């Protein structure tokens, strides 16, 4: 059974290195964040909603971040598996980042459309730009550089 948790997806050296690079990339931009490579519980309800083409990890902050308007970032990478289905690094199709608190989702940023956060409590403009920069760097990390500029009118 496929898992969404990044730790469960690290079945090859190349993919394990990519996951470590994703965690390092977020830590470079948010040094106070603590990476969690297993954000999902292994229970029947979670398994009912799992997506085999998603690589999920989260980043927890020591407290509520007023600049981010959340305590946790849930990062979901939508992947296209290579033909070998387990070897090599998959192609990154898209990124969804959700800003969460204990109560609910506060905002989300997806790499479709204008790449702008939407929700009830948005992060500050400088943080939104940093999140877009992270998304562009993720596309480059997974060798999907053309996708990083193709659908984002604000890409540098």
N, CA, C and O atoms as a GROMACS GRO file, in nm:
protein
  624
    1UNK      N    1   0.084  -0.119   0.000
    1UNK     CA    2   0.000   0.000   0.000
    1UNK      C    3   0.088   0.125   0.000
    1UNK      O    4   0.180   0.136   0.081
    2UNK      N    5   0.060   0.218  -0.090
    2UNK     CA    6   0.135   0.343  -0.098
    2UNK      C    7   0.101   0.432   0.020
    2UNK      O    8  -0.010   0.428   0.073
    3UNK      N    9   0.196   0.511   0.061
    3UNK     CA   10   0.177   0.605   0.171
    3UNK      C   11   0.201   0.747   0.122
    3UNK      O   12   0.271   0.767   0.022
    4UNK      N   13   0.144   0.844   0.191
    4UNK     CA   14   0.165   0.984   0.157
    4UNK      C   15   0.283   1.041   0.233
    4UNK      O   16   0.349   1.133   0.183
    5UNK      N   17   0.312   0.990   0.353
    5UNK     CA   18   0.420   1.042   0.434
    5UNK      C   19   0.553   1.032   0.360
    5UNK      O   20   0.586   0.929   0.302
    6UNK      N   21   0.628   1.140   0.363
    6UNK     CA   22   0.757   1.144   0.294
    6UNK      C   23   0.850   1.034   0.344
    6UNK      O   24   0.921   0.972   0.264
    7UNK      N   25   0.851   1.008   0.474
    7UNK     CA   26   0.940   0.905   0.529
    7UNK      C   27   0.909   0.768   0.472
    7UNK      O   28   1.000   0.687   0.454
    8UNK      N   29   0.784   0.740   0.443
    8UNK     CA   30   0.745   0.610   0.388
    8UNK      C   31   0.775   0.599   0.239
    8UNK      O   32   0.778   0.489   0.184
    9UNK      N   33   0.798   0.712   0.173
    9UNK     CA   34   0.821   0.713   0.028
    9UNK      C   35   0.969   0.697  -0.008
    9UNK      O   36   1.002   0.672  -0.124
   10UNK      N   37   1.057   0.710   0.088
   10UNK     CA   38   1.202   0.708   0.062
   10UNK      C   39   1.249   0.565   0.034
   10UNK      O   40   1.317   0.504   0.117
   11UNK      N   41   1.212   0.513  -0.082
   11UNK     CA   42   1.246   0.375  -0.117
   11UNK      C   43   1.370   0.364  -0.205
   11UNK      O   44   1.415   0.253  -0.232
   12UNK      N   45   1.424   0.476  -0.251
   12UNK     CA   46   1.548   0.475  -0.329
   12UNK      C   47   1.639   0.584  -0.273
   12UNK      O   48   1.593   0.679  -0.210
   13UNK      N   49   1.766   0.569  -0.298
   13UNK     CA   50   1.863   0.668  -0.250
   13UNK      C   51   1.833   0.805  -0.310
   13UNK      O   52   1.840   0.905  -0.239
   14UNK      N   53   1.801   0.810  -0.437
   14UNK     CA   54   1.775   0.938  -0.503
   14UNK      C   55   1.652   1.008  -0.444
   14UNK      O   56   1.654   1.129  -0.422
   15UNK      N   57   1.546   0.932  -0.418
   15UNK     CA   58   1.426   0.992  -0.359
   15UNK      C   59   1.451   1.033  -0.213
   15UNK      O   60   1.402   1.137  -0.170
   16UNK      N   61   1.526   0.954  -0.139
   16UNK     CA   62   1.561   0.991  -0.001
   16UNK      C   63   1.641   1.121   0.000
   16UNK      O   64   1.619   1.206   0.086
   17UNK      N   65   1.733   1.136  -0.096
   17UNK     CA   66   1.810   1.259  -0.105
   17UNK      C   67   1.721   1.377  -0.142
   17UNK      O   68   1.740   1.487  -0.090
   18UNK      N   69   1.624   1.355  -0.230
   18UNK     CA   70   1.531   1.462  -0.268
   18UNK      C   71   1.448   1.506  -0.148
   18UNK      O   72   1.427   1.626  -0.127
   19UNK      N   73   1.400   1.410  -0.069
   19UNK     CA   74   1.320   1.443   0.050
   19UNK      C   75   1.405   1.523   0.149
   19UNK      O   76   1.359   1.622   0.205
   20UNK      N   77   1.529   1.481   0.170
   20UNK     CA   78   1.619   1.555   0.259
   20UNK      C   79   1.644   1.695   0.205
   20UNK      O   80   1.652   1.791   0.283
   21UNK      N   81   1.655   1.709   0.074
   21UNK     CA   82   1.676   1.841   0.013
   21UNK      C   83   1.554   1.931   0.032
   21UNK      O   84   1.568   2.051   0.053
   22UNK      N   85   1.435   1.873   0.023
   22UNK     CA   86   1.312   1.951   0.046
   22UNK      C   87   1.311   2.003   0.189
   22UNK      O   88   1.284   2.121   0.212
   23UNK      N   89   1.341   1.916   0.284
   23UNK     CA   90   1.344   1.958   0.425
   23UNK      C   91   1.449   2.066   0.446
   23UNK      O   92   1.424   2.164   0.516
   24UNK      N   93   1.565   2.050   0.385
   24UNK     CA   94   1.673   2.148   0.398
   24UNK      C   95   1.634   2.282   0.336
   24UNK      O   96   1.664   2.388   0.391
   25UNK      N   97   1.567   2.277   0.221
   25UNK     CA   98   1.522   2.398   0.154
   25UNK      C   99   1.429   2.480   0.245
   25UNK      O  100   1.445   2.601   0.258
   26UNK      N  101   1.332   2.413   0.306
   26UNK     CA  102   1.240   2.484   0.395
   26UNK      C  103   1.312   2.538   0.518
   26UNK      O  104   1.284   2.649   0.564
   27UNK      N  105   1.406   2.460   0.571
   27UNK     CA  106   1.482   2.506   0.688
   27UNK      C  107   1.570   2.624   0.653
   27UNK      O  108   1.594   2.710   0.738
   28UNK      N  109   1.619   2.632   0.529
   28UNK     CA  110   1.697   2.749   0.486
   28UNK      C  111   1.612   2.875   0.492
   28UNK      O  112   1.660   2.982   0.530
   29UNK      N  113   1.486   2.863   0.453
   29UNK     CA  114   1.396   2.978   0.450
   29UNK      C  115   1.328   3.003   0.585
   29UNK      O  116   1.295   3.117   0.617
   30UNK      N  117   1.308   2.897   0.664
   30UNK     CA  118   1.242   2.908   0.794
   30UNK      C  119   1.325   2.830   0.897
   30UNK      O  120   1.289   2.717   0.931
   31UNK      N  121   1.434   2.889   0.948
   31UNK     CA  122   1.526   2.817   1.037
   31UNK      C  123   1.462   2.764   1.166
   31UNK      O  124   1.510   2.666   1.222
   32UNK      N  125   1.355   2.827   1.213
   32UNK     CA  126   1.291   2.782   1.336
   32UNK      C  127   1.200   2.661   1.317
   32UNK      O  128   1.155   2.600   1.414
   33UNK      N  129   1.172   2.627   1.193
   33UNK     CA  130   1.078   2.518   1.164
   33UNK      C  131   1.141   2.382   1.192
   33UNK      O  132   1.259   2.360   1.165
   34UNK      N  133   1.060   2.292   1.247
   34UNK     CA  134   1.102   2.154   1.273
   34UNK      C  135   1.031   2.065   1.173
   34UNK      O  136   0.908   2.062   1.167
   35UNK      N  137   1.110   1.991   1.094
   35UNK     CA  138   1.052   1.906   0.988
   35UNK      C  139   0.989   1.780   1.049
   35UNK      O  140   1.039   1.724   1.146
   36UNK      N  141   0.878   1.739   0.989
   36UNK     CA  142   0.809   1.614   1.026
   36UNK      C  143   0.785   1.539   0.895
   36UNK      O  144   0.704   1.580   0.812
   37UNK      N  145   0.856   1.428   0.877
   37UNK     CA  146   0.843   1.351   0.754
   37UNK      C  147   0.726   1.252   0.759
   37UNK      O  148   0.702   1.180   0.662
   38UNK      N  149   0.654   1.249   0.870
   38UNK     CA  150   0.536   1.162   0.884
   38UNK      C  151   0.419   1.243   0.941
   38UNK      O  152   0.379   1.221   1.056
   39UNK      N  153   0.364   1.336   0.862
   39UNK     CA  154   0.255   1.419   0.916
   39UNK      C  155   0.122   1.346   0.931
   39UNK      O  156   0.035   1.393   1.004
   40UNK      N  157   0.104   1.231   0.864
   40UNK     CA  158  -0.023   1.160   0.868
   40UNK      C  159  -0.017   1.040   0.960
   40UNK      O  160   0.083   0.968   0.962
   41UNK      N  161  -0.125   1.017   1.036
   41UNK     CA  162  -0.137   0.897   1.118
   41UNK      C  163  -0.168   0.779   1.028
   41UNK      O  164  -0.223   0.795   0.920
   42UNK      N  165  -0.134   0.662   1.074
   42UNK     CA  166  -0.167   0.540   1.001
   42UNK      C  167  -0.293   0.481   1.064
   42UNK      O  168  -0.285   0.394   1.150
   43UNK      N  169  -0.408   0.530   1.019
   43UNK     CA  170  -0.536   0.481   1.069
   43UNK      C  171  -0.632   0.465   0.951
   43UNK      O  172  -0.603   0.515   0.843
   44UNK      N  173  -0.744   0.397   0.970
   44UNK     CA  174  -0.836   0.370   0.857
   44UNK      C  175  -0.887   0.496   0.788
   44UNK      O  176  -0.900   0.497   0.666
   45UNK      N  177  -0.917   0.600   0.863
   45UNK     CA  178  -0.970   0.723   0.802
   45UNK      C  179  -0.865   0.788   0.712
   45UNK      O  180  -0.896   0.829   0.600
   46UNK      N  181  -0.743   0.797   0.760
   46UNK     CA  182  -0.636   0.856   0.680
   46UNK      C  183  -0.610   0.771   0.556
   46UNK      O  184  -0.594   0.825   0.447
   47UNK      N  185  -0.604   0.640   0.573
   47UNK     CA  186  -0.579   0.551   0.459
   47UNK      C  187  -0.689   0.564   0.353
   47UNK      O  188  -0.662   0.546   0.235
   48UNK      N  189  -0.811   0.596   0.393
   48UNK     CA  190  -0.921   0.611   0.298
   48UNK      C  191  -0.899   0.729   0.204
   48UNK      O  192  -0.951   0.730   0.092
   49UNK      N  193  -0.822   0.830   0.248
   49UNK     CA  194  -0.802   0.950   0.168
   49UNK      C  195  -0.661   0.960   0.111
   49UNK      O  196  -0.625   1.063   0.054
   50UNK      N  197  -0.583   0.855   0.124
   50UNK     CA  198  -0.444   0.865   0.078
   50UNK      C  199  -0.434   0.874  -0.073
   50UNK      O  200  -0.516   0.821  -0.146
   51UNK      N  201  -0.329   0.943  -0.116
   51UNK     CA  202  -0.301   0.961  -0.258
   51UNK      C  203  -0.161   0.909  -0.283
   51UNK      O  204  -0.064   0.958  -0.225
   52UNK      N  205  -0.150   0.810  -0.368
   52UNK     CA  206  -0.020   0.747  -0.390
   52UNK      C  207   0.077   0.837  -0.464
   52UNK      O  208   0.198   0.813  -0.459
   53UNK      N  209   0.029   0.938  -0.532
   53UNK     CA  210   0.117   1.027  -0.608
   53UNK      C  211   0.147   1.155  -0.532
   53UNK      O  212   0.177   1.258  -0.593
   54UNK      N  213   0.138   1.150  -0.400
   54UNK     CA  214   0.165   1.267  -0.318
   54UNK      C  215   0.275   1.235  -0.218
   54UNK      O  216   0.278   1.127  -0.159
   55UNK      N  217   0.365   1.330  -0.202
   55UNK     CA  218   0.473   1.319  -0.105
   55UNK      C  219   0.449   1.430  -0.004
   55UNK      O  220   0.462   1.547  -0.037
   56UNK      N  221   0.415   1.394   0.121
   56UNK     CA  222   0.372   1.493   0.219
   56UNK      C  223   0.470   1.502   0.336
   56UNK      O  224   0.520   1.402   0.387
   57UNK      N  225   0.497   1.627   0.376
   57UNK     CA  226   0.575   1.652   0.496
   57UNK      C  227   0.526   1.783   0.556
   57UNK      O  228   0.460   1.863   0.489
   58UNK      N  229   0.559   1.805   0.682
   58UNK     CA  230   0.513   1.927   0.747
   58UNK      C  231   0.629   1.992   0.821
   58UNK      O  232   0.732   1.930   0.847
   59UNK      N  233   0.608   2.118   0.854
   59UNK     CA  234   0.707   2.195   0.927
   59UNK      C  235   0.634   2.267   1.040
   59UNK      O  236   0.541   2.344   1.016
   60UNK      N  237   0.678   2.241   1.163
   60UNK     CA  238   0.615   2.297   1.281
   60UNK      C  239   0.702   2.409   1.338
   60UNK      O  240   0.824   2.398   1.344
   61UNK      N  241   0.637   2.517   1.378
   61UNK     CA  242   0.705   2.630   1.437
   61UNK      C  243   0.689   2.626   1.588
   61UNK      O  244   0.593   2.568   1.638
   62UNK      N  245   0.783   2.686   1.662
   62UNK     CA  246   0.778   2.676   1.808
   62UNK      C  247   0.652   2.739   1.868
   62UNK      O  248   0.616   2.708   1.981
   63UNK      N  249   0.588   2.823   1.796
   63UNK     CA  250   0.464   2.887   1.841
   63UNK      C  251   0.391   2.940   1.720
   63UNK      O  252   0.429   2.912   1.606
   64UNK      N  253   0.287   3.017   1.742
   64UNK     CA  254   0.211   3.075   1.633
   64UNK      C  255   0.297   3.181   1.566
   64UNK      O  256   0.355   3.266   1.635
   65UNK      N  257   0.306   3.178   1.435
   65UNK     CA  258   0.387   3.275   1.359
   65UNK      C  259   0.296   3.384   1.303
   65UNK      O  260   0.213   3.356   1.216
   66UNK      N  261   0.308   3.506   1.351
   66UNK     CA  262   0.223   3.613   1.299
   66UNK      C  263   0.251   3.644   1.152
   66UNK      O  264   0.160   3.684   1.080
   67UNK      N  265   0.376   3.627   1.107
   67UNK     CA  266   0.408   3.653   0.967
   67UNK      C  267   0.347   3.548   0.875
   67UNK      O  268   0.304   3.578   0.764
   68UNK      N  269   0.342   3.423   0.922
   68UNK     CA  270   0.282   3.314   0.845
   68UNK      C  271   0.134   3.297   0.874
   68UNK      O  272   0.062   3.235   0.795
   69UNK      N  273   0.087   3.350   0.987
   69UNK     CA  274  -0.052   3.334   1.032
   69UNK      C  275  -0.086   3.187   1.056
   69UNK      O  276  -0.200   3.145   1.034
   70UNK      N  277   0.012   3.110   1.104
   70UNK     CA  278  -0.013   2.968   1.133
   70UNK      C  279   0.095   2.915   1.226
   70UNK      O  280   0.190   2.986   1.261
   71UNK      N  281   0.080   2.788   1.265
   71UNK     CA  282   0.180   2.717   1.347
   71UNK      C  283   0.253   2.610   1.267
   71UNK      O  284   0.365   2.572   1.300
   72UNK      N  285   0.189   2.563   1.160
   72UNK     CA  286   0.241   2.450   1.085
   72UNK      C  287   0.221   2.473   0.936
   72UNK      O  288   0.119   2.528   0.894
   73UNK      N  289   0.319   2.430   0.857
   73UNK     CA  290   0.305   2.425   0.712
   73UNK      C  291   0.294   2.278   0.672
   73UNK      O  292   0.383   2.199   0.702
   74UNK      N  293   0.186   2.242   0.604
   74UNK     CA  294   0.173   2.109   0.545
   74UNK      C  295   0.208   2.125   0.398
   74UNK      O  296   0.144   2.200   0.326
   75UNK      N  297   0.310   2.052   0.354
   75UNK     CA  298   0.359   2.062   0.217
   75UNK      C  299   0.325   1.931   0.146
   75UNK      O  300   0.366   1.824   0.190
   76UNK      N  301   0.251   1.942   0.037
   76UNK     CA  302   0.212   1.826  -0.041
   76UNK      C  303   0.266   1.843  -0.182
   76UNK      O  304   0.229   1.935  -0.255
   77UNK      N  305   0.356   1.752  -0.220
   77UNK     CA  306   0.417   1.753  -0.352
   77UNK      C  307   0.346   1.651  -0.439
   77UNK      O  308   0.346   1.532  -0.407
   78UNK      N  309   0.286   1.695  -0.548
   78UNK     CA  310   0.218   1.605  -0.642
   78UNK      C  311   0.321   1.556  -0.741
   78UNK      O  312   0.386   1.637  -0.808
   79UNK      N  313   0.337   1.426  -0.750
   79UNK     CA  314   0.444   1.366  -0.830
   79UNK      C  315   0.391   1.282  -0.944
   79UNK      O  316   0.282   1.226  -0.938
   80UNK      N  317   0.472   1.275  -1.048
   80UNK     CA  318   0.450   1.180  -1.156
   80UNK      C  319   0.564   1.080  -1.144
   80UNK      O  320   0.680   1.115  -1.162
   81UNK      N  321   0.530   0.958  -1.115
   81UNK     CA  322   0.633   0.855  -1.096
   81UNK      C  323   0.703   0.824  -1.228
   81UNK      O  324   0.639   0.822  -1.333
   82UNK      N  325   0.834   0.801  -1.223
   82UNK     CA  326   0.903   0.756  -1.344
   82UNK      C  327   0.853   0.617  -1.384
   82UNK      O  328   0.789   0.549  -1.305
   83UNK      N  329   0.883   0.577  -1.506
   83UNK     CA  330   0.833   0.450  -1.559
   83UNK      C  331   0.868   0.332  -1.471
   83UNK      O  332   0.792   0.235  -1.464
   84UNK      N  333   0.981   0.336  -1.402
   84UNK     CA  334   1.024   0.224  -1.320
   84UNK      C  335   0.946   0.216  -1.189
   84UNK      O  336   0.959   0.116  -1.117
   85UNK      N  337   0.867   0.316  -1.155
   85UNK     CA  338   0.780   0.319  -1.037
   85UNK      C  339   0.851   0.310  -0.903
   85UNK      O  340   0.782   0.296  -0.802
   86UNK      N  341   0.978   0.317  -0.895
   86UNK     CA  342   1.043   0.312  -0.766
   86UNK      C  343   1.187   0.360  -0.775
   86UNK      O  344   1.247   0.396  -0.673
   87UNK      N  345   1.241   0.362  -0.893
   87UNK     CA  346   1.379   0.403  -0.911
   87UNK      C  347   1.382   0.545  -0.965
   87UNK      O  348   1.296   0.586  -1.043
   88UNK      N  349   1.480   0.618  -0.922
   88UNK     CA  350   1.499   0.753  -0.973
   88UNK      C  351   1.408   0.853  -0.904
   88UNK      O  352   1.328   0.819  -0.817
   89UNK      N  353   1.422   0.976  -0.945
   89UNK     CA  354   1.346   1.086  -0.888
   89UNK      C  355   1.224   1.113  -0.975
   89UNK      O  356   1.238   1.130  -1.096
   90UNK      N  357   1.105   1.117  -0.916
   90UNK     CA  358   0.986   1.147  -0.996
   90UNK      C  359   0.983   1.293  -1.038
   90UNK      O  360   1.056   1.376  -0.984
   91UNK      N  361   0.900   1.323  -1.134
   91UNK     CA  362   0.880   1.459  -1.182
   91UNK      C  363   0.778   1.529  -1.091
   91UNK      O  364   0.676   1.470  -1.056
   92UNK      N  365   0.806   1.652  -1.054
   92UNK     CA  366   0.714   1.729  -0.970
   92UNK      C  367   0.609   1.795  -1.059
   92UNK      O  368   0.643   1.873  -1.148
   93UNK      N  369   0.483   1.763  -1.035
   93UNK     CA  370   0.373   1.821  -1.111
   93UNK      C  371   0.318   1.947  -1.047
   93UNK      O  372   0.275   2.038  -1.117
   94UNK      N  373   0.320   1.954  -0.914
   94UNK     CA  374   0.265   2.069  -0.846
   94UNK      C  375   0.291   2.065  -0.697
   94UNK      O  376   0.327   1.961  -0.642
   95UNK      N  377   0.271   2.180  -0.632
   95UNK     CA  378   0.295   2.194  -0.489
   95UNK      C  379   0.170   2.257  -0.427
   95UNK      O  380   0.112   2.350  -0.483
   96UNK      N  381   0.131   2.205  -0.312
   96UNK     CA  382   0.026   2.265  -0.231
   96UNK      C  383   0.082   2.284  -0.092
   96UNK      O  384   0.126   2.188  -0.028
   97UNK      N  385   0.082   2.408  -0.045
   97UNK     CA  386   0.128   2.439   0.091
   97UNK      C  387   0.008   2.494   0.166
   97UNK      O  388  -0.060   2.585   0.120
   98UNK      N  389  -0.017   2.436   0.284
   98UNK     CA  390  -0.128   2.480   0.368
   98UNK      C  391  -0.075   2.535   0.499
   98UNK      O  392   0.009   2.472   0.563
   99UNK      N  393  -0.123   2.650   0.539
   99UNK     CA  394  -0.091   2.707   0.669
   99UNK      C  395  -0.198   2.663   0.767
   99UNK      O  396  -0.316   2.691   0.748
  100UNK      N  397  -0.156   2.594   0.875
  100UNK     CA  398  -0.251   2.533   0.968
  100UNK      C  399  -0.230   2.582   1.111
  100UNK      O  400  -0.119   2.618   1.150
  101UNK      N  401  -0.338   2.582   1.187
  101UNK     CA  402  -0.333   2.597   1.332
  101UNK      C  403  -0.398   2.472   1.390
  101UNK      O  404  -0.440   2.383   1.315
  102UNK      N  405  -0.406   2.465   1.521
  102UNK     CA  406  -0.474   2.350   1.582
  102UNK      C  407  -0.621   2.343   1.542
  102UNK      O  408  -0.678   2.234   1.535
  103UNK      N  409  -0.681   2.459   1.516
  103UNK     CA  410  -0.823   2.463   1.487
  103UNK      C  411  -0.857   2.430   1.342
  103UNK      O  412  -0.954   2.358   1.314
  104UNK      N  413  -0.775   2.482   1.247
  104UNK     CA  414  -0.816   2.468   1.107
  104UNK      C  415  -0.707   2.513   1.012
  104UNK      O  416  -0.600   2.560   1.052
  105UNK      N  417  -0.738   2.498   0.885
  105UNK     CA  418  -0.653   2.554   0.780
  105UNK      C  419  -0.680   2.704   0.774
  105UNK      O  420  -0.795   2.747   0.770
  106UNK      N  421  -0.574   2.783   0.772
  106UNK     CA  422  -0.586   2.929   0.766
  106UNK      C  423  -0.574   2.981   0.622
  106UNK      O  424  -0.641   3.076   0.584
  107UNK      N  425  -0.487   2.916   0.544
  107UNK     CA  426  -0.465   2.956   0.405
  107UNK      C  427  -0.402   2.840   0.330
  107UNK      O  428  -0.355   2.743   0.389
  108UNK      N  429  -0.402   2.853   0.196
  108UNK     CA  430  -0.334   2.755   0.111
  108UNK      C  431  -0.277   2.827  -0.010
  108UNK      O  432  -0.332   2.926  -0.058
  109UNK      N  433  -0.165   2.774  -0.057
  109UNK     CA  434  -0.100   2.826  -0.177
  109UNK      C  435  -0.075   2.706  -0.268
  109UNK      O  436  -0.013   2.608  -0.227
  110UNK      N  437  -0.125   2.714  -0.390
  110UNK     CA  438  -0.107   2.606  -0.488
  110UNK      C  439  -0.036   2.660  -0.610
  110UNK      O  440  -0.051   2.777  -0.646
  111UNK      N  441   0.042   2.574  -0.674
  111UNK     CA  442   0.117   2.616  -0.793
  111UNK      C  443   0.033   2.599  -0.919
  111UNK      O  444   0.076   2.539  -1.017
  112UNK      N  445  -0.085   2.652  -0.913
  112UNK     CA  446  -0.174   2.665  -1.029
  112UNK      C  447  -0.224   2.809  -1.028
  112UNK      O  448  -0.227   2.872  -0.922
  113UNK      N  449  -0.263   2.858  -1.141
  113UNK     CA  450  -0.312   2.996  -1.146
  113UNK      C  451  -0.203   3.096  -1.114
  113UNK      O  452  -0.095   3.091  -1.171
  114UNK      N  453  -0.232   3.186  -1.021
  114UNK     CA  454  -0.140   3.296  -0.990
  114UNK      C  455  -0.044   3.267  -0.875
  114UNK      O  456   0.033   3.355  -0.837
  115UNK      N  457  -0.048   3.148  -0.818
  115UNK     CA  458   0.041   3.107  -0.708
  115UNK      C  459   0.026   3.198  -0.585
  115UNK      O  460   0.122   3.216  -0.512
  116UNK      N  461  -0.091   3.253  -0.562
  116UNK     CA  462  -0.114   3.340  -0.447
  116UNK      C  463  -0.192   3.265  -0.339
  116UNK      O  464  -0.279   3.184  -0.370
  117UNK      N  465  -0.159   3.291  -0.212
  117UNK     CA  466  -0.232   3.226  -0.104
  117UNK      C  467  -0.378   3.271  -0.102
  117UNK      O  468  -0.410   3.385  -0.136
  118UNK      N  469  -0.464   3.180  -0.060
  118UNK     CA  470  -0.605   3.214  -0.041
  118UNK      C  471  -0.648   3.154   0.091
  118UNK      O  472  -0.599   3.048   0.131
  119UNK      N  473  -0.740   3.220   0.157
  119UNK     CA  474  -0.790   3.169   0.284
  119UNK      C  475  -0.834   3.281   0.375
  119UNK      O  476  -0.841   3.397   0.334
  120UNK      N  477  -0.862   3.246   0.501
  120UNK     CA  478  -0.918   3.342   0.596
  120UNK      C  479  -0.813   3.432   0.661
  120UNK      O  480  -0.843   3.546   0.695
  121UNK      N  481  -0.692   3.384   0.679
  121UNK     CA  482  -0.586   3.460   0.746
  121UNK      C  483  -0.458   3.441   0.665
  121UNK      O  484  -0.386   3.343   0.683
  122UNK      N  485  -0.429   3.536   0.576
  122UNK     CA  486  -0.319   3.521   0.481
  122UNK      C  487  -0.184   3.558   0.543
  122UNK      O  488  -0.178   3.644   0.631
  123UNK      N  489  -0.077   3.494   0.496
  123UNK     CA  490   0.057   3.533   0.542
  123UNK      C  491   0.092   3.671   0.488
  123UNK      O  492   0.031   3.719   0.392
  124UNK      N  493   0.191   3.734   0.550
  124UNK     CA  494   0.237   3.865   0.504
  124UNK      C  495   0.292   3.854   0.363
  124UNK      O  496   0.335   3.747   0.320
  125UNK      N  497   0.290   3.966   0.290
  125UNK     CA  498   0.332   3.967   0.149
  125UNK      C  499   0.474   3.914   0.130
  125UNK      O  500   0.499   3.838   0.036
  126UNK      N  501   0.567   3.953   0.216
  126UNK     CA  502   0.706   3.906   0.202
  126UNK      C  503   0.715   3.755   0.221
  126UNK      O  504   0.795   3.688   0.156
  127UNK      N  505   0.634   3.700   0.310
  127UNK     CA  506   0.634   3.556   0.333
  127UNK      C  507   0.568   3.484   0.215
  127UNK      O  508   0.611   3.376   0.176
  128UNK      N  509   0.464   3.543   0.158
  128UNK     CA  510   0.402   3.485   0.039
  128UNK      C  511   0.502   3.475  -0.075
  128UNK      O  512   0.506   3.375  -0.146
  129UNK      N  513   0.584   3.579  -0.092
  129UNK     CA  514   0.686   3.576  -0.196
  129UNK      C  515   0.791   3.470  -0.165
  129UNK      O  516   0.839   3.402  -0.256
  130UNK      N  517   0.828   3.455  -0.040
  130UNK     CA  518   0.924   3.351  -0.001
  130UNK      C  519   0.868   3.212  -0.031
  130UNK      O  520   0.942   3.125  -0.077
  131UNK      N  521   0.739   3.192  -0.006
  131UNK     CA  522   0.676   3.063  -0.035
  131UNK      C  523   0.675   3.035  -0.186
  131UNK      O  524   0.698   2.921  -0.228
  132UNK      N  525   0.650   3.137  -0.267
  132UNK     CA  526   0.655   3.120  -0.413
  132UNK      C  527   0.797   3.086  -0.458
  132UNK      O  528   0.816   3.003  -0.547
  133UNK      N  529   0.895   3.150  -0.396
  133UNK     CA  530   1.035   3.121  -0.429
  133UNK      C  531   1.069   2.976  -0.394
  133UNK      O  532   1.136   2.908  -0.471
  134UNK      N  533   1.021   2.929  -0.279
  134UNK     CA  534   1.042   2.790  -0.240
  134UNK      C  535   0.981   2.697  -0.344
  134UNK      O  536   1.042   2.597  -0.382
  135UNK      N  537   0.862   2.728  -0.390
  135UNK     CA  538   0.796   2.644  -0.491
  135UNK      C  539   0.878   2.638  -0.619
  135UNK      O  540   0.895   2.531  -0.678
  136UNK      N  541   0.929   2.753  -0.664
  136UNK     CA  542   1.014   2.753  -0.784
  136UNK      C  543   1.138   2.667  -0.762
  136UNK      O  544   1.179   2.593  -0.852
  137UNK      N  545   1.199   2.676  -0.643
  137UNK     CA  546   1.317   2.597  -0.612
  137UNK      C  547   1.283   2.448  -0.605
  137UNK      O  548   1.366   2.364  -0.640
  138UNK      N  549   1.163   2.415  -0.561
  138UNK     CA  550   1.121   2.273  -0.558
  138UNK      C  551   1.110   2.217  -0.699
  138UNK      O  552   1.152   2.104  -0.724
  139UNK      N  553   1.055   2.295  -0.792
  139UNK     CA  554   1.048   2.248  -0.930
  139UNK      C  555   1.188   2.225  -0.986
  139UNK      O  556   1.211   2.127  -1.057
  140UNK      N  557   1.281   2.313  -0.955
  140UNK     CA  558   1.418   2.295  -1.001
  140UNK      C  559   1.483   2.172  -0.936
  140UNK      O  560   1.556   2.098  -1.002
  141UNK      N  561   1.458   2.153  -0.810
  141UNK     CA  562   1.513   2.038  -0.737
  141UNK      C  563   1.471   1.905  -0.799
  141UNK      O  564   1.551   1.812  -0.809
  142UNK      N  565   1.345   1.897  -0.842
  142UNK     CA  566   1.294   1.774  -0.901
  142UNK      C  567   1.316   1.768  -1.051
  142UNK      O  568   1.264   1.678  -1.118
  143UNK      N  569   1.391   1.863  -1.105
  143UNK     CA  570   1.420   1.859  -1.248
  143UNK      C  571   1.302   1.897  -1.334
  143UNK      O  572   1.294   1.856  -1.450
  144UNK      N  573   1.211   1.975  -1.278
  144UNK     CA  574   1.092   2.018  -1.352
  144UNK      C  575   1.099   2.169  -1.372
  144UNK      O  576   0.999   2.239  -1.356
  145UNK      N  577   1.217   2.219  -1.407
  145UNK     CA  578   1.238   2.363  -1.418
  145UNK      C  579   1.143   2.434  -1.511
  145UNK      O  580   1.105   2.548  -1.486
  146UNK      N  581   1.101   2.366  -1.622
  146UNK     CA  582   1.010   2.432  -1.714
  146UNK      C  583   0.875   2.456  -1.650
  146UNK      O  584   0.808   2.554  -1.685
  147UNK      N  585   0.832   2.371  -1.558
  147UNK     CA  586   0.704   2.391  -1.489
  147UNK      C  587   0.712   2.508  -1.392
  147UNK      O  588   0.610   2.570  -1.360
  148UNK      N  589   0.832   2.539  -1.345
  148UNK     CA  590   0.848   2.645  -1.247
  148UNK      C  591   0.816   2.782  -1.304
  148UNK      O  592   0.781   2.873  -1.228
  149UNK      N  593   0.828   2.799  -1.433
  149UNK     CA  594   0.800   2.930  -1.492
  149UNK      C  595   0.679   2.926  -1.584
  149UNK      O  596   0.626   3.031  -1.620
  150UNK      N  597   0.634   2.808  -1.622
  150UNK     CA  598   0.528   2.796  -1.720
  150UNK      C  599   0.395   2.850  -1.675
  150UNK      O  600   0.327   2.917  -1.754
  151UNK      N  601   0.353   2.826  -1.552
  151UNK     CA  602   0.220   2.868  -1.510
  151UNK      C  603   0.223   2.979  -1.407
  151UNK      O  604   0.119   3.018  -1.355
  152UNK      N  605   0.340   3.031  -1.377
  152UNK     CA  606   0.350   3.135  -1.276
  152UNK      C  607   0.390   3.266  -1.338
  152UNK      O  608   0.505   3.284  -1.377
  153UNK      N  609   0.296   3.359  -1.349
  153UNK     CA  610   0.328   3.487  -1.411
  153UNK      C  611   0.428   3.569  -1.330
  153UNK      O  612   0.486   3.663  -1.384
  154UNK      N  613   0.450   3.536  -1.202
  154UNK     CA  614   0.541   3.612  -1.120
  154UNK      C  615   0.677   3.547  -1.108
  154UNK      O  616   0.761   3.594  -1.031
  155UNK      N  617   0.701   3.438  -1.182
  155UNK     CA  618   0.829   3.367  -1.171
  155UNK      C  619   0.943   3.456  -1.219
  155UNK      O  620   0.930   3.533  -1.314
  156UNK      N  621   1.055   3.443  -1.150
  156UNK     CA  622   1.171   3.525  -1.187
  156UNK      C  623   1.254   3.456  -1.292
  156UNK      O  624   1.356   3.511  -1.336
   0.00000   0.00000   0.00000
